[in-house]
């Protein structure tokens, strides 16, 4: 049984295209399964989180990030008596619209599309699940439930300045964009923060971009590191075996403390609000799922540290620069000469106007993996590579 303030299995606002629901799966389980089986989800395995795919087999990708978000979110949802399946669906789908090469690829595509309707990965996620996936006879997209789409559109809060596609879709399937999302979607959003702070610290240490000394004074992280080092010294393991265990234990403790604080503070917020329905959460006027003030400050400090010391590291900057050049060159070449697009996109581009053609090219690029984008760039620019 879920709490009264959770999204109820029997209370869905339905799908844009009505379907007979499954007798053995809830609507949210069906949504989750459609996301898992989508082409967009599979491409995440070769899309950058921080490190481009070929830089190492053990760094996180968009796929492993999404799986970690879903694991954290589902645990928190269970603790708060929320709808676990809906929480998992939003968590797994939240990054479907990401380009190859992470935020570098997104920045390049956003700049290229600035005068042609714009580009951002949140809007692209909605486009993917409502239009671009071509799997079913009766409709384009995945025809997810209203609650899953609402969570996807608003998992970072009310949409104050909707993009043209948000406006277009909202006109036929009203998502109440000006309100907050359900508690389930809010849990997914906060779990995204918890996951990437944990695994980006882990990957940064593994890659040598960060050292233990760099994180000693970070709120929350520094104390977890000290405890982990003390435990290893107490056990008396060989120094060569300590570093990996210290790293893993430090990150484990950080993730656990962030998740525990989020759960505890959210319980306090729920007690104060006393919501009697999921709509009470949506219309509270503030995020009900939240860290305590102290943990919020620690979380900000971790984010600020990662931006300064990892995301802007010279090695990351170099790869980001090359990625932006590759994405922009692919976009410019294919927009200027759509005859170079593969079938069946070439035929669609021939019949499109300038705006439609550029959107088609942007969709094509956004759906690429890191590896495919690098290969496509070579095919379009390197005479030694067959087209």
C-alpha positions as CSV (number, residue, x, y, z in Angstrom):
1,X,0.0,0.0,0.0
2,X,1.2,3.5,-0.8
3,X,0.6,6.6,1.3
4,X,-2.5,8.8,0.7
5,X,-0.2,11.5,-0.8
6,X,1.4,9.1,-3.3
7,X,0.2,8.6,-6.9
8,X,-2.3,5.8,-6.6
9,X,-2.4,2.8,-9.0
10,X,-6.1,3.4,-9.7
11,X,-5.8,7.2,-10.1
12,X,-4.0,7.7,-13.4
13,X,-5.1,10.4,-15.7
14,X,-4.5,8.0,-18.5
15,X,-2.6,8.2,-21.8
16,X,-2.9,10.5,-24.8
17,X,-4.0,7.5,-26.8
18,X,-6.3,5.3,-24.8
19,X,-5.2,1.7,-24.3
20,X,-6.6,-1.3,-22.4
21,X,-4.4,-1.6,-19.4
22,X,-2.5,-4.8,-18.6
23,X,-4.2,-7.2,-16.2
24,X,-0.8,-8.2,-14.6
25,X,1.1,-4.9,-14.6
26,X,0.3,-1.5,-13.2
27,X,0.3,1.5,-15.6
28,X,3.7,2.5,-14.1
29,X,5.2,-0.9,-14.6
30,X,4.1,-0.8,-18.2
31,X,5.7,2.7,-18.6
32,X,8.9,1.5,-17.0
33,X,9.1,-1.6,-19.4
34,X,8.5,0.6,-22.4
35,X,11.3,2.9,-21.4
36,X,13.6,-0.1,-20.8
37,X,12.8,-1.6,-24.2
38,X,13.2,1.7,-26.1
39,X,16.0,2.5,-28.5
40,X,16.7,5.7,-26.7
41,X,17.4,3.9,-23.5
42,X,19.8,1.4,-25.1
43,X,21.9,4.2,-26.7
44,X,22.6,5.6,-23.2
45,X,25.2,2.8,-22.7
46,X,27.5,4.6,-25.1
47,X,26.8,8.2,-24.1
48,X,29.0,10.4,-22.0
49,X,28.4,11.1,-18.3
50,X,31.7,12.9,-17.7
51,X,34.2,10.8,-19.6
52,X,33.8,10.0,-23.3
53,X,33.1,6.3,-23.9
54,X,36.5,5.3,-25.2
55,X,38.4,6.8,-22.2
56,X,37.8,3.8,-20.0
57,X,35.5,0.8,-19.5
58,X,34.8,1.5,-15.8
59,X,33.7,5.1,-15.9
60,X,29.9,5.9,-15.6
61,X,27.9,6.3,-18.8
62,X,24.4,7.9,-19.1
63,X,23.0,4.3,-18.8
64,X,24.8,3.4,-15.6
65,X,24.0,6.8,-14.2
66,X,20.3,6.3,-14.9
67,X,20.4,2.9,-13.3
68,X,22.1,4.3,-10.2
69,X,19.5,7.1,-10.0
70,X,16.7,4.6,-10.2
71,X,18.2,2.4,-7.5
72,X,18.5,5.4,-5.1
73,X,15.1,6.8,-6.0
74,X,13.4,3.5,-5.6
75,X,14.9,3.0,-2.1
76,X,13.8,6.5,-1.0
77,X,10.3,6.0,-2.5
78,X,9.8,2.7,-0.6
79,X,10.9,4.4,2.7
80,X,8.3,7.2,2.1
81,X,5.5,4.9,1.0
82,X,5.5,6.4,-2.5
83,X,4.7,4.7,-5.8
84,X,8.0,2.9,-6.5
85,X,7.2,2.0,-10.1
86,X,6.4,5.6,-11.2
87,X,9.5,6.8,-9.4
88,X,11.6,4.2,-11.2
89,X,10.1,5.2,-14.6
90,X,10.9,8.9,-14.2
91,X,14.4,8.0,-13.0
92,X,15.2,5.8,-15.9
93,X,13.7,8.2,-18.5
94,X,15.0,11.5,-17.2
95,X,18.2,11.5,-19.4
96,X,16.8,9.9,-22.6
97,X,17.2,13.2,-24.5
98,X,20.9,13.6,-23.8
99,X,23.2,14.1,-26.8
100,X,26.5,12.2,-27.4
101,X,29.4,13.7,-25.4
102,X,27.2,14.9,-22.5
103,X,26.7,18.5,-21.9
104,X,29.4,19.5,-24.4
105,X,27.4,17.9,-27.2
106,X,24.2,19.6,-25.8
107,X,25.9,23.0,-25.7
108,X,27.0,22.6,-29.3
109,X,23.6,21.5,-30.5
110,X,21.8,24.3,-28.5
111,X,24.1,26.9,-30.2
112,X,23.5,25.4,-33.6
113,X,19.7,25.4,-33.1
114,X,19.5,28.8,-31.4
115,X,17.7,30.4,-34.4
116,X,15.7,27.3,-35.3
117,X,13.7,26.5,-32.2
118,X,16.5,25.7,-29.7
119,X,17.6,22.5,-28.2
120,X,17.9,21.2,-24.6
121,X,18.0,17.6,-23.3
122,X,14.8,17.9,-21.2
123,X,12.7,18.9,-24.2
124,X,14.4,16.2,-26.2
125,X,13.5,13.6,-23.6
126,X,9.8,14.6,-23.9
127,X,10.1,14.5,-27.8
128,X,11.6,11.0,-27.7
129,X,8.9,9.4,-25.6
130,X,6.0,11.3,-27.3
131,X,7.1,11.4,-30.9
132,X,10.4,10.0,-32.0
133,X,10.3,6.4,-30.8
134,X,8.7,4.5,-33.6
135,X,7.7,1.1,-32.2
136,X,3.9,0.8,-32.2
137,X,1.2,0.5,-34.8
138,X,-1.2,2.9,-33.1
139,X,1.0,5.9,-32.2
140,X,4.4,7.5,-32.3
141,X,6.4,7.6,-29.1
142,X,5.8,5.4,-26.1
143,X,2.4,6.7,-25.1
144,X,3.4,6.9,-21.4
145,X,0.9,7.8,-18.7
146,X,0.2,11.4,-17.8
147,X,1.9,11.0,-14.5
148,X,5.1,9.7,-16.1
149,X,5.1,12.5,-18.7
150,X,4.4,15.1,-16.0
151,X,7.3,13.8,-14.0
152,X,9.6,13.8,-17.0
153,X,8.6,17.4,-17.9
154,X,8.7,18.8,-14.4
155,X,11.1,16.7,-12.4
156,X,13.3,19.8,-11.9
157,X,10.3,22.0,-10.9
158,X,7.6,24.0,-12.6
159,X,8.3,24.9,-16.2
160,X,8.2,28.7,-16.2
161,X,9.4,29.2,-19.7
162,X,8.3,26.2,-21.8
163,X,10.0,25.5,-25.0
164,X,8.0,25.5,-28.3
165,X,7.6,21.7,-28.1
166,X,6.4,21.8,-24.5
167,X,3.8,24.3,-25.5
168,X,2.8,22.2,-28.5
169,X,2.5,19.0,-26.6
170,X,0.8,20.6,-23.6
171,X,-1.9,22.0,-25.9
172,X,-3.1,18.4,-26.7
173,X,-2.2,16.7,-23.4
174,X,-2.2,19.3,-20.6
175,X,0.6,18.6,-18.1
176,X,-0.1,21.4,-15.7
177,X,3.4,22.8,-16.3
178,X,3.1,25.6,-13.8
179,X,2.8,23.4,-10.8
180,X,5.4,21.2,-9.1
181,X,5.5,17.5,-10.0
182,X,4.4,14.5,-7.9
183,X,6.5,13.5,-4.9
184,X,7.7,10.5,-7.0
185,X,9.2,12.8,-9.7
186,X,10.7,15.0,-7.0
187,X,12.4,12.0,-5.5
188,X,13.8,11.1,-8.9
189,X,15.2,14.6,-9.4
190,X,16.9,14.6,-6.0
191,X,18.2,11.1,-6.5
192,X,19.8,12.4,-9.7
193,X,21.8,14.9,-7.6
194,X,22.8,12.2,-5.1
195,X,23.9,9.8,-7.8
196,X,26.0,12.1,-9.8
197,X,27.7,13.7,-6.8
198,X,28.6,10.2,-5.6
199,X,29.8,8.7,-8.8
200,X,31.4,11.8,-10.3
201,X,33.6,12.0,-7.2
202,X,34.3,8.3,-7.6
203,X,35.2,8.6,-11.3
204,X,37.3,11.7,-10.7
205,X,39.4,9.9,-8.1
206,X,39.7,6.8,-10.3
207,X,40.8,8.9,-13.3
208,X,43.4,10.8,-11.2
209,X,41.7,14.1,-11.8
210,X,41.1,14.3,-8.0
211,X,43.1,13.1,-5.1
212,X,42.1,12.2,-1.5
213,X,43.9,15.3,-0.4
214,X,41.6,17.4,-2.7
215,X,38.5,16.3,-1.0
216,X,39.7,16.3,2.7
217,X,38.0,19.6,3.4
218,X,34.8,19.0,1.5
219,X,31.7,19.0,3.8
220,X,30.4,15.5,4.4
221,X,32.9,14.0,2.0
222,X,36.0,14.9,4.1
223,X,34.5,13.3,7.3
224,X,33.5,10.1,5.3
225,X,37.1,9.9,4.0
226,X,38.6,10.2,7.4
227,X,36.4,7.5,8.8
228,X,37.3,5.2,5.9
229,X,41.0,5.8,6.3
230,X,40.8,5.1,10.0
231,X,39.0,1.8,9.4
232,X,41.6,0.7,6.9
233,X,44.4,1.5,9.3
234,X,42.6,-0.4,12.1
235,X,42.3,-3.4,9.8
236,X,46.0,-3.1,8.9
237,X,45.6,-3.9,5.2
238,X,48.5,-3.4,2.8
239,X,48.7,0.2,1.6
240,X,48.4,-1.0,-2.1
241,X,45.0,-2.5,-1.2
242,X,43.7,0.4,0.8
243,X,43.1,3.1,-1.8
244,X,40.3,1.3,-3.7
245,X,38.5,0.3,-0.5
246,X,38.9,3.8,0.9
247,X,37.4,5.3,-2.2
248,X,34.5,3.0,-2.4
249,X,33.7,3.2,1.3
250,X,33.9,7.0,1.2
251,X,31.4,7.3,-1.7
252,X,29.1,4.7,-0.1
253,X,28.9,6.7,3.1
254,X,28.3,10.0,1.2
255,X,25.5,8.5,-0.9
256,X,23.9,6.9,2.2
257,X,24.0,10.2,4.2
258,X,22.6,12.2,1.4
259,X,19.7,9.7,0.9
260,X,19.1,9.4,4.6
261,X,18.9,13.2,5.1
262,X,16.6,13.6,2.2
263,X,14.3,10.9,3.5
264,X,14.2,12.4,7.0
265,X,13.7,16.0,6.0
266,X,11.0,15.0,3.5
267,X,9.2,13.2,6.3
268,X,9.3,16.3,8.4
269,X,8.0,18.3,5.4
270,X,5.1,15.9,4.9
271,X,4.2,16.0,8.5
272,X,4.0,19.8,8.4
273,X,2.0,19.9,5.1
274,X,-0.2,16.9,5.9
275,X,-1.1,16.3,2.3
276,X,-4.3,14.3,1.5
277,X,-3.5,13.6,-2.1
278,X,-0.8,13.7,-4.8
279,X,-2.3,17.0,-5.9
280,X,-1.6,18.5,-2.5
281,X,2.1,17.8,-3.2
282,X,1.9,19.3,-6.7
283,X,0.2,22.5,-5.4
284,X,2.2,23.0,-2.2
285,X,4.1,25.9,-3.8
286,X,7.5,24.5,-2.9
287,X,9.4,21.2,-3.3
288,X,8.2,18.8,-0.6
289,X,11.1,16.4,-1.2
290,X,14.2,18.3,0.0
291,X,17.4,18.1,2.0
292,X,17.7,19.7,5.4
293,X,19.2,23.2,5.4
294,X,22.6,21.8,6.6
295,X,22.7,19.1,3.9
296,X,21.6,21.5,1.3
297,X,24.7,23.7,2.0
298,X,26.9,20.6,1.9
299,X,25.4,19.5,-1.4
300,X,26.0,23.0,-2.9
301,X,29.6,22.8,-1.7
302,X,30.1,19.4,-3.4
303,X,28.5,20.7,-6.6
304,X,30.7,23.8,-6.6
305,X,33.8,21.7,-6.0
306,X,33.0,19.3,-8.9
307,X,32.4,22.2,-11.3
308,X,35.7,23.9,-10.4
309,X,38.0,20.9,-10.0
310,X,36.5,18.2,-12.3
311,X,34.1,19.4,-14.9
312,X,36.5,22.2,-15.7
313,X,39.6,20.2,-15.5
314,X,41.9,20.8,-18.5
315,X,41.7,17.1,-19.6
316,X,37.9,17.3,-19.5
317,X,37.9,20.7,-21.2
318,X,40.0,19.3,-24.1
319,X,37.6,16.4,-24.8
320,X,34.7,18.8,-24.5
321,X,36.2,21.2,-27.0
322,X,36.8,18.4,-29.5
323,X,33.3,17.1,-28.9
324,X,31.7,20.5,-29.6
325,X,33.6,20.9,-32.8
326,X,32.6,17.4,-34.0
327,X,28.9,18.0,-33.2
328,X,28.8,21.4,-34.8
329,X,30.5,20.2,-38.0
330,X,28.2,17.2,-38.3
331,X,25.2,19.6,-37.9
332,X,26.5,22.2,-40.4
333,X,27.4,19.6,-43.0
334,X,24.1,17.7,-42.9
335,X,22.0,20.9,-42.6
336,X,23.6,22.4,-45.7
337,X,23.6,19.2,-47.7
338,X,20.8,17.0,-46.5
339,X,21.5,14.6,-49.4
340,X,24.3,13.3,-47.2
341,X,21.8,12.0,-44.6
342,X,21.1,8.2,-44.6
343,X,17.8,6.8,-45.8
344,X,15.0,7.3,-44.8
345,X,16.0,10.7,-43.3
346,X,17.2,11.9,-46.7
347,X,13.7,11.7,-48.2
348,X,12.1,13.4,-45.2
349,X,14.7,16.2,-45.3
350,X,14.1,16.8,-49.0
351,X,10.4,17.5,-48.3
352,X,11.1,19.7,-45.2
353,X,11.4,23.4,-44.9
354,X,14.5,25.0,-43.3
355,X,13.3,24.7,-39.7
356,X,12.0,21.2,-40.1
357,X,15.2,20.1,-41.8
358,X,17.4,21.4,-39.0
359,X,15.2,19.8,-36.4
360,X,15.5,16.5,-38.2
361,X,19.3,16.8,-38.2
362,X,19.3,17.8,-34.5
363,X,17.2,14.7,-33.7
364,X,19.5,12.5,-35.7
365,X,22.6,13.8,-33.9
366,X,20.9,13.7,-30.4
367,X,20.2,10.0,-31.0
368,X,23.8,9.1,-31.7
369,X,26.1,7.4,-29.2
370,X,29.6,8.9,-28.6
371,X,31.1,6.1,-30.8
372,X,28.7,6.6,-33.7
373,X,29.1,10.4,-33.6
374,X,32.9,10.0,-33.9
375,X,32.5,7.6,-36.8
376,X,30.0,9.8,-38.5
377,X,32.2,12.8,-38.2
378,X,35.1,10.9,-39.8
379,X,32.8,9.7,-42.6
380,X,31.8,13.2,-43.3
381,X,35.2,14.9,-43.1
382,X,38.0,12.3,-43.6
383,X,38.7,11.3,-47.2
384,X,40.5,8.2,-46.0
385,X,37.2,6.9,-44.5
386,X,34.5,5.4,-46.8
387,X,31.2,7.2,-46.6
